[in-house]
Amino acid sequence: MMKASEGNIVVGLDVGTSNIVALVGEVLPDGQINIIGSGEGLSSGMDKGGVNDLESVVKSIERAINQAELMAECQISNVYLSLSGRHIASRIEKGMGAISDEEVVQEDIDRVIHTAKSIKIGEEQRILHVIPQEFTIDYQKDIKNPLGLSGVRMEASVHLISCHNDMARNIVKAVERCNLKVEQLIYSGLASSNAVITDDERELGVCVIDIGAGTMEVSIWTGGALRHTKVFAYAGNAVTSDIAFAFGTPVSDAEEIKIKFGCALSELVSKDDTVNVPSVGGRPSRSLQRQTLAEVIEPRYTELMGMANQIIDSTQAKLREDGLKHHLAAGVVLTGGASQIEGLVECAERVFRNQVRIGKPLEVRGLTDYVKEPHHSTAVGLLHYAKDSQFYDENEYQQSAPKQRSGASLAELIQKLRNWIKKEF
């Protein structure tokens, strides 16, 4: 197994409503991420991005972390953690300031950004991300990097993403109960965008829709900048519930049926295809037409896509008023676990009237068989975010990564495997 050198390891932990994913990545000298460990399991105690049973979440996290440690042969102590939920808020603010010496230096940039983010938010809120969009120097607009340019006055437009303090505190508490340190909380929609879209798509205009089990995150990019984000506490589990109620089958079986046989566009399904549907209360299972299943699924996915389309329309109208790029020339990218259903691209293209593709993680090496699927987008995006924030110079690393063992003995690995099996069973 490939071993990473000490100090260039990053760990992403995505705690979702239905699944938990822990990924260990090695940042290579060329900036690529080499996946060396993966841990994944069912999530318990989470609902719509929030913690509703702390101890259950702790146990779920421990299982995923232990698996990742065994595979990567490393001891994880620090993680980059995802956060979602309808408490996430998005706003654009502006900051102004004089240029100190006729030429923009880093202190000038920091000052105007600080001014922009110094707005009052509710005491129960905290700012997660401050993302610069464009700068204006005197009469010159749409500047991406003002460093070194001459002028008298500078204005910055920044995108602020905030969250509810208690919601963030609860998920951090669960991670810390596992003897882990949270390096940074990262909005899930930002992380998944980092994993599945290219710089060209950001520039041309693209909407990333991350459809999980409990939340759906909509992120709109134009002109290379994140313009708007919105979280709906309504996603893949709604489809599962529809199947369970329509056919009188347990929720767990409904989820399995959705994954194996579901289709988001009924006309794509043959009338001859059938599905075996388990019943409840000891009743015998039944055989139903797969097209009937699709007719239950299609309206809910159409509704989900319609909700996202309303956000796109309102955001485009606001961007148009502000004189900014508003077209989504690169279309829509769907990702997340609930995007992995047949017919969703065709269903979405009818709603958006734009090109649609399924987004899978980009620019990763190593254990790609484990991670190159849409439900890993957020976890891979966390690694990209960690790389960009930590490794600002390829030869200079911050001391905040998990420590790689110089050589774990076979006995140590066997003992760790035994400990993990005890926790599992």
CORBEL-V860210 format. One record per residue. N is the residue number from 1. PHI is phi in whole degrees, 0 to 359 (none if undefined). Layout:
# CORBEL-V860210
n=<N,N>
phi=<PHI,PHI>
This chain:
# CORBEL-V860210
n=<1,2,3,4,5,6,7,8,9,10,11,12,13,14,15,16,17,18,19,20,21,22,23,24,25,26,27,28,29,30,31,32,33,34,35,36,37,38,39,40,41,42,43,44,45,46,47,48,49,50,51,52,53,54,55,56,57,58,59,60,61,62,63,64,65,66,67,68,69,70,71,72,73,74,75,76,77,78,79,80,81,82,83,84,85,86,87,88,89,90,91,92,93,94,95,96,97,98,99,100,101,102,103,104,105,106,107,108,109,110,111,112,113,114,115,116,117,118,119,120,121,122,123,124,125,126,127,128,129,130,131,132,133,134,135,136,137,138,139,140,141,142,143,144,145,146,147,148,149,150,151,152,153,154,155,156,157,158,159,160,161,162,163,164,165,166,167,168,169,170,171,172,173,174,175,176,177,178,179,180,181,182,183,184,185,186,187,188,189,190,191,192,193,194,195,196,197,198,199,200,201,202,203,204,205,206,207,208,209,210,211,212,213,214,215,216,217,218,219,220,221,222,223,224,225,226,227,228,229,230,231,232,233,234,235,236,237,238,239,240,241,242,243,244,245,246,247,248,249,250,251,252,253,254,255,256,257,258,259,260,261,262,263,264,265,266,267,268,269,270,271,272,273,274,275,276,277,278,279,280,281,282,283,284,285,286,287,288,289,290,291,292,293,294,295,296,297,298,299,300,301,302,303,304,305,306,307,308,309,310,311,312,313,314,315,316,317,318,319,320,321,322,323,324,325,326,327,328,329,330,331,332,333,334,335,336,337,338,339,340,341,342,343,344,345,346,347,348,349,350,351,352,353,354,355,356,357,358,359,360,361,362,363,364,365,366,367,368,369,370,371,372,373,374,375,376,377,378,379,380,381,382,383,384,385,386,387,388,389,390,391,392,393,394,395,396,397,398,399,400,401,402,403,404,405,406,407,408,409,410,411,412,413,414,415,416,417,418,419,420,421,422,423,424,425>
phi=<none,296,249,271,287,296,101,239,254,232,231,252,235,253,259,259,290,249,223,240,234,241,239,251,236,257,276,279,304,274,91,287,253,255,285,244,201,216,226,211,192,293,265,231,95,247,210,53,87,245,274,239,208,300,296,295,296,301,296,295,296,301,298,293,296,299,299,296,296,299,290,274,55,217,257,273,230,229,223,260,248,275,216,217,129,288,284,293,235,228,205,253,230,237,228,235,186,281,277,294,221,65,222,291,245,301,296,294,296,299,292,288,292,299,297,294,270,272,279,277,237,303,299,276,253,223,275,272,222,240,246,299,252,222,238,235,244,54,255,265,256,57,271,278,227,277,303,89,281,267,169,249,225,231,233,241,253,233,259,257,244,239,217,277,306,293,297,292,298,293,290,295,300,299,292,294,295,267,61,241,257,274,293,198,272,232,299,303,296,290,297,295,299,301,272,243,241,259,299,298,294,301,289,289,113,209,244,259,242,263,257,263,279,252,224,235,250,248,234,248,241,214,56,81,236,281,264,201,219,213,243,253,274,198,203,299,296,295,293,300,297,301,295,299,287,293,247,60,240,304,301,298,290,298,296,294,297,301,291,279,238,292,212,272,219,297,289,275,260,289,291,273,286,235,228,273,248,295,251,249,68,78,288,291,291,235,254,236,292,296,295,296,299,297,291,278,285,305,298,289,292,297,295,300,294,295,298,294,296,297,295,300,299,292,292,297,298,293,297,298,299,275,73,254,300,231,285,258,293,269,80,236,243,259,214,94,302,280,273,271,224,301,83,291,300,294,298,293,297,292,285,277,53,208,289,226,222,272,268,246,305,250,55,229,235,85,280,292,298,277,239,274,227,303,286,258,302,295,297,294,298,297,294,298,296,298,299,293,273,269,264,288,222,295,252,228,240,281,271,224,261,296,275,277,290,291,181,288,285,299,298,297,293,296,297,295,297,298,298,294,297,299,291,289,242>
